[in-house]
Amino acid sequence: MKLNRLHVIALVLVSLLSPLTGRSAAQPKIARDTSRTERTKVLMGTRATYCSDPRIADGRVDVDKLVDELVEIGANTYSFCIHAQATDWDDLKLILPRAREKGIRV
């Protein structure tokens, strides 16, 4: 096989890149950081929503309605935001046991 000048330049460049990447050009990319893979596994199958809690007239979270809505949409995770009302922290404490009953992570 006869190599022309462009082929030789390409081969030289590839051989120079190998030490920079820590692997040869022929090696497949292998995940070295297994912690990222483990985090990904935990998130697989997550069906979530966040910060969309229904409120009652006094501004408190309607816990029953929120949990019912999460069950209705098939959510298994909810991110509760604590910034809308001064009572949000107390409402979170009320939501946790109800969500746990339904298998919803908060």
KARASUL-V110964 format. One record per pair of residues at least 4 apart in sequence whose ideal C-beta (glycine too) atoms are under 8 Angstrom apart, sorted by the first residue. I is the first residue (numbers start at 0). GAP is how many residues later the second one is. Records with the same first field share a line. If there is no record, write none. Layout:
I=GAP / GAP
This chain:
2=4 / 5 / 8
3=4
4=4
5=4
6=4
7=4
8=4
9=4
10=4
11=4
12=4
13=4 / 11
14=10
15=4
16=4 / 8
17=5 / 6 / 7
22=4 / 6 / 7
30=5 / 6
32=4
33=4
34=4
35=4
36=4
37=4
38=4
39=4
44=31
45=30 / 31
46=26 / 27 / 28 / 29 / 30
47=27 / 28 / 29 / 30 / 31
48=21 / 24 / 26 / 29 / 30
49=28 / 29 / 30 / 31
50=28 / 29 / 30
52=8 / 9 / 13 / 27 / 28 / 31 / 38
53=7 / 8 / 11 / 12 / 15
54=4 / 5 / 6 / 7 / 29 / 30
55=4 / 5 / 6
58=25 / 26 / 28
59=25 / 27 / 31
60=5 / 26 / 27 / 30 / 33 / 34
61=4
62=4 / 28 / 31 / 32 / 35
63=4 / 34
64=4
65=4 / 12 / 29
66=4 / 28 / 31 / 32 / 35 / 37
67=4
68=4
69=5 / 8 / 29 / 32 / 34
70=4 / 31 / 33
74=29
75=27 / 28 / 29
76=27 / 28 / 29
77=17 / 21 / 26 / 27 / 28
78=27
79=8 / 11 / 12 / 15 / 26
80=7
81=6 / 7 / 10
82=5
83=4
84=6
86=4
87=4
88=4
89=4
90=4
91=4 / 14
93=4
94=4 / 11
95=4 / 10
96=4
97=4
98=5 / 6 / 7
99=4
